[in-house]
Amino acid sequence: MGSRKSLALALGVAASVMTAPARAEVVDVADNGFAVKDTVTVAADASKAWAALVDVGKWWDPEHSYSGDGANITLDPKPGGCWCEKLPGGGVQHMTVVFADPGKLLRVHGGLGPLQGMAVSGVLTFTLKPAEKGTAVELTYVVGGYSRSGFKDLAPGVDAVLGAQLSRYQRFVNGGKP
């Protein structure tokens, strides 16, 4: 009986590690910008983690889209590729791919959400590294430029949204549903 209880506890701990929410952090805030960092571990090799990452429309929260439907969001993972969203009669270019090394690194440039309408520039980087029983995925978003109200109050909100997106990605990779 004791070994069954120990096994159940060990499996529960392992499951919680693989589905733990993103570790989120506002790394820096200044008058001219901010940086955030979030990390998750997924129960997949780098190839599968990459394939899921670039299938962004399947895990991105539709609440944080213009169309209200994640299926309208696509990402072409090659230099110059578009992280775009279809809208009736138009669309949105959220970000542009500037670096793609499948299974290792994806870097996109642009402003997400309300940042798109501000005088800022943002670089969002996903770094994939081998981890025990999977792949560690680190997200960093560095934003610089001008904001009328500054960045002190903006940075935590951006970090919260990106942390929630990364947690959805993790759930998608680990269980098929964000």
Long-range contacts (C-beta under 8 A, 24 or more apart in sequence): 14-133, 17-41, 18-42, 18-43, 18-133, 18-134, 18-174, 19-170, 19-171, 19-174, 19-175, 21-163, 21-167, 22-139, 22-163, 22-164, 22-166, 22-167, 22-170, 24-159, 24-160, 24-162, 24-163, 25-159, 26-155, 26-156, 26-159, 27-140, 29-151, 29-152, 29-155, 30-151, 31-150, 31-151, 32-144, 32-145, 32-146, 32-151, 33-120, 33-142, 33-143, 33-144, 33-145, 33-151, 34-142, 34-143, 34-151, 34-154, 34-155, 34-158, 35-140, 35-141, 35-142, 35-143, 36-139, 36-140, 36-141, 36-155, 36-158, 36-159, 36-162, 37-138, 37-139, 37-140, 38-138, 38-139, 38-159, 38-162, 38-163, 38-166, 39-136, 39-137, 39-138, 39-139, 39-166, 40-136, 40-137, 40-166, 40-167, 40-169, 40-170, 41-131, 41-133, 41-134, 41-135, 41-136, 41-137, 41-170, 42-134, 42-135, 42-137, 42-169, 42-170, 42-173, 42-174, 43-133, 43-134, 43-173, 43-174, 44-134, 44-135, 44-173, 44-174, 45-134, 45-135, 46-103, 46-104, 46-128, 46-130, 46-135, 47-102, 47-103, 48-173, 49-103, 49-128, 49-134, 49-135, 49-137, 49-173, 50-102, 50-103, 50-104, 50-106, 50-128, 52-169, 52-172, 52-173, 53-106, 53-126, 53-128, 53-137, 53-169, 54-106, 56-83, 58-172, 58-178, 59-165, 59-168, 59-169, 59-171, 59-172, 59-178, 60-165, 60-168, 60-178, 61-164, 61-165, 61-168, 61-178, 64-113, 64-161, 64-165, 66-92, 77-102, 77-106, 83-108, 83-110, 92-116, 95-122, 95-124, 98-123, 99-125, 103-128, 104-128, 104-129, 111-143, 112-141, 112-158, 112-161, 112-162, 113-161, 115-143, 115-158, 118-145, 118-146, 118-147, 119-145, 119-146, 119-147, 120-144, 120-145, 120-146, 120-147, 121-145, 137-166, 137-169, 137-170, 139-166
